[in-house]
Amino acid sequence: MSTVKLTVRQWRDIRNELHTEHPKSVFMLKHKMKSVLGFVVREHNEWVIKPDGSYGEHSIRLDFYNKNKYTMFLLKFSEIIKCEN
Protein backbone atom coordinates (compact mmCIF):
# COMPACT_ATOMS: atom_id res chain seq x y z
CA MET A 1 0.00 0.00 0.00
CA SER A 2 1.30 3.45 -0.91
CA THR A 3 0.21 6.71 0.67
CA VAL A 4 0.21 10.23 -0.73
CA LYS A 5 0.15 13.15 1.72
CA LEU A 6 -1.67 16.26 0.49
CA THR A 7 -2.61 19.61 1.91
CA VAL A 8 -6.30 20.41 2.08
CA ARG A 9 -5.92 22.87 -0.81
CA GLN A 10 -4.16 20.28 -3.00
CA TRP A 11 -6.87 17.72 -2.28
CA ARG A 12 -9.62 20.24 -3.07
CA ASP A 13 -8.04 20.96 -6.49
CA ILE A 14 -7.57 17.26 -7.27
CA ARG A 15 -11.06 16.36 -6.05
CA ASN A 16 -12.63 19.07 -8.23
CA GLU A 17 -10.92 17.64 -11.29
CA LEU A 18 -11.90 14.09 -10.38
CA HIS A 19 -15.54 15.17 -9.95
CA THR A 20 -15.61 16.25 -13.59
CA GLU A 21 -14.45 12.78 -14.70
CA HIS A 22 -16.42 10.50 -12.35
CA PRO A 23 -19.97 10.48 -10.98
CA LYS A 24 -20.56 11.52 -7.38
CA SER A 25 -21.46 7.96 -6.45
CA VAL A 26 -17.77 6.99 -6.78
CA PHE A 27 -16.89 9.32 -3.90
CA MET A 28 -19.69 8.22 -1.59
CA LEU A 29 -18.60 4.65 -0.86
CA LYS A 30 -15.09 3.60 0.08
CA HIS A 31 -15.21 0.26 -1.71
CA LYS A 32 -16.38 1.96 -4.90
CA MET A 33 -13.66 4.62 -4.62
CA LYS A 34 -11.09 1.88 -4.04
CA SER A 35 -12.18 -0.10 -7.09
CA VAL A 36 -12.62 2.84 -9.50
CA LEU A 37 -9.88 5.25 -8.40
CA GLY A 38 -7.55 2.82 -6.64
CA PHE A 39 -7.44 4.74 -3.35
CA VAL A 40 -9.43 5.75 -0.30
CA VAL A 41 -9.30 9.16 1.40
CA ARG A 42 -8.29 9.64 5.02
CA GLU A 43 -8.16 12.89 7.00
CA HIS A 44 -5.13 13.07 9.26
CA ASN A 45 -4.40 15.37 12.21
CA GLU A 46 -0.86 15.50 13.50
CA TRP A 47 0.61 17.37 16.46
CA VAL A 48 3.46 19.46 15.08
CA ILE A 49 5.09 22.48 16.66
CA LYS A 50 5.24 25.13 13.96
CA PRO A 51 7.65 28.10 13.86
CA ASP A 52 4.81 30.51 14.68
CA GLY A 53 4.10 28.59 17.90
CA SER A 54 0.89 26.91 16.77
CA TYR A 55 0.25 23.21 17.07
CA GLY A 56 -1.40 20.75 14.79
CA GLU A 57 -1.39 20.02 11.11
CA HIS A 58 -4.41 18.87 9.18
CA SER A 59 -3.68 16.90 6.01
CA ILE A 60 -5.32 14.48 3.62
CA ARG A 61 -3.84 11.05 3.00
CA LEU A 62 -4.69 8.94 -0.02
CA ASP A 63 -4.11 5.25 0.61
CA PHE A 64 -3.53 3.49 -2.70
CA TYR A 65 -4.23 -0.22 -3.19
CA ASN A 66 -3.42 -0.44 -6.90
CA LYS A 67 0.12 0.24 -8.13
CA ASN A 68 -0.93 1.07 -11.69
CA LYS A 69 -3.54 3.58 -10.56
CA TYR A 70 -1.03 5.04 -8.09
CA THR A 71 1.45 5.63 -10.91
CA MET A 72 -1.18 7.18 -13.18
CA PHE A 73 -2.39 9.42 -10.35
CA LEU A 74 1.15 10.72 -9.76
CA LEU A 75 1.65 11.36 -13.47
CA LYS A 76 -1.67 13.12 -13.88
CA PHE A 77 -1.58 15.30 -10.76
CA SER A 78 2.17 15.89 -10.37
CA GLU A 79 1.79 19.62 -11.02
CA ILE A 80 -0.69 19.99 -8.16
CA ILE A 81 1.22 17.70 -5.80
CA LYS A 82 4.57 19.42 -6.21
CA CYS A 83 3.06 22.82 -5.38
CA GLU A 84 3.24 23.36 -1.63
CA ASN A 85 0.91 26.40 -1.57
ZIUR-V743690 format. One record per residue. N is the residue number from 1. RES is the residue in three letters. NEAR is the number of other C-alpha atoms within 12 Angstrom. D_LAST is the distance of its C-alpha to the last C-alpha in whole Angstrom. Layout:
N,RES,NEAR,D_LAST
N,RES,NEAR,D_LAST
//
This chain:
1,MET,16,26
2,SER,20,23
3,THR,23,20
4,VAL,29,16
5,LYS,26,14
6,LEU,32,11
7,THR,26,8
8,VAL,25,10
9,ARG,19,8
10,GLN,26,8
11,TRP,29,12
12,ARG,18,12
13,ASP,20,12
14,ILE,26,14
15,ARG,26,16
16,ASN,18,17
17,GLU,17,18
18,LEU,21,20
19,HIS,19,22
20,THR,13,23
21,GLU,15,24
22,HIS,17,26
23,PRO,18,28
24,LYS,16,27
25,SER,14,29
26,VAL,24,27
27,PHE,25,25
28,MET,16,27
29,LEU,17,29
30,LYS,21,28
31,HIS,17,31
32,LYS,19,30
33,MET,27,26
34,LYS,23,27
35,SER,17,30
36,VAL,25,28
37,LEU,32,25
38,GLY,28,26
39,PHE,32,23
40,VAL,29,23
41,VAL,32,20
42,ARG,21,20
43,GLU,19,18
44,HIS,20,18
45,ASN,16,18
46,GLU,15,19
47,TRP,13,20
48,VAL,14,18
49,ILE,11,19
50,LYS,11,16
51,PRO,8,17
52,ASP,8,17
53,GLY,9,20
54,SER,11,18
55,TYR,13,19
56,GLY,15,17
57,GLU,18,14
58,HIS,19,14
59,SER,23,13
60,ILE,26,14
61,ARG,23,17
62,LEU,34,18
63,ASP,27,22
64,PHE,29,23
65,TYR,24,27
66,ASN,22,28
67,LYS,17,27
68,ASN,16,27
69,LYS,24,25
70,TYR,26,22
71,THR,20,23
72,MET,16,23
73,PHE,28,19
74,LEU,23,18
75,LEU,14,19
76,LYS,16,18
77,PHE,24,15
78,SER,18,14
79,GLU,15,12
80,ILE,24,9
81,ILE,24,10
82,LYS,16,9
83,CYS,14,6
84,GLU,14,4
85,ASN,13,0
//
